Amino acid sequence: MPVCPKCRRKRFWIALGALAVATLIILHLSRLPNLSEGIQKIEKGQSKKVVIRLLGEPAGKYVGDFTQLKYGVREVWAYGERFDFKNAFYSEFPYFFPFKFRIIAPETNDVVIGFSTNDAVALIEGRTH
């Protein structure tokens, strides 16, 4: 029995959405062990290259007056979860939104790494030993 074109399109978009969500979950879960292990290896005085090698690219980078006032360093990198699946579902539109946006400052549960004027680690906040 042939399937109507509208039904095919609807199935396609549902399958594509499910694939996108599955991809996000896999990326999220694959990053967590590396991040928690790498954070323990960060020490004051290390360069940005060392931090990137250990942790990868940060979820957010912040430079400016706010960073200087709040953290006392020239530049701050935030490391943490890019997706929040615990609080991703809503009863109203958009219904499902697992993303974390770090526009102005790091999230409260991020690990914050601050760099001094010579681009060396000068601050490490939020790390658990």
SVG drawing of the C-alpha trace seen along z (x, -y; Angstrom):
<svg xmlns="http://www.w3.org/2000/svg" viewBox="-2 -47 56 49">
<polyline fill="none" stroke="black" stroke-width="0.4" points="0.0,0.0 1.6,-3.4 2.2,-6.0 0.9,-9.5 3.6,-12.3 2.6,-14.2 3.1,-11.1 6.5,-10.5 7.6,-14.1 6.3,-13.9 8.2,-10.6 11.3,-12.1 11.3,-15.2 10.6,-13.0 13.4,-10.7 15.8,-13.6 14.8,-15.2 15.4,-11.9 18.8,-11.6 19.8,-15.1 18.9,-14.5 20.7,-11.2 23.8,-12.9 23.7,-15.6 23.4,-13.1 26.4,-11.0 28.5,-14.2 27.6,-15.3 28.4,-12.0 31.7,-11.5 33.0,-14.8 32.4,-14.4 35.1,-11.9 37.8,-13.8 36.8,-17.1 36.7,-15.8 40.1,-14.0 41.8,-17.0 40.6,-19.6 42.5,-17.8 45.7,-18.3 45.4,-22.0 47.9,-24.0 48.6,-27.7 51.3,-29.0 50.3,-26.6 49.9,-28.1 46.7,-28.3 48.1,-25.6 48.4,-23.2 44.9,-23.9 43.5,-23.3 45.5,-20.0 44.1,-18.8 40.5,-20.1 39.8,-21.0 38.1,-24.2 36.2,-26.0 32.4,-26.4 32.9,-30.1 35.7,-32.8 35.4,-36.1 37.6,-39.2 36.9,-42.7 36.1,-44.9 33.5,-42.5 36.1,-39.7 38.7,-41.9 36.3,-43.1 34.7,-39.8 37.7,-37.5 40.7,-39.8 42.3,-38.4 42.5,-39.5 40.7,-36.6 38.4,-33.8 37.6,-30.4 34.5,-28.5 34.4,-24.7 31.2,-22.8 28.3,-21.0 27.0,-22.4 23.7,-20.7 21.3,-20.6 19.2,-17.5 17.9,-17.6 16.0,-20.9 15.4,-20.5 11.7,-19.8 9.0,-22.5 5.2,-22.4 5.1,-25.3 7.0,-26.1 9.9,-25.3 9.0,-22.1 12.6,-20.8 15.6,-23.1 18.7,-21.4 21.3,-24.1 23.2,-26.3 24.2,-29.7 27.1,-31.5 26.7,-35.0 27.9,-37.3 29.5,-35.1 30.2,-31.5 27.4,-29.3 27.3,-28.9 28.5,-25.3 31.3,-25.8 34.9,-25.4 36.5,-28.8 40.1,-29.1 41.5,-32.6 44.6,-33.8 46.9,-36.6 48.4,-39.2 51.2,-36.8 48.5,-34.1 49.4,-31.8 46.8,-30.2 46.3,-32.5 42.9,-31.3 41.1,-28.0 37.5,-28.0 34.9,-25.3 37.3,-22.4 36.5,-19.5 39.4,-17.5"/>
</svg>
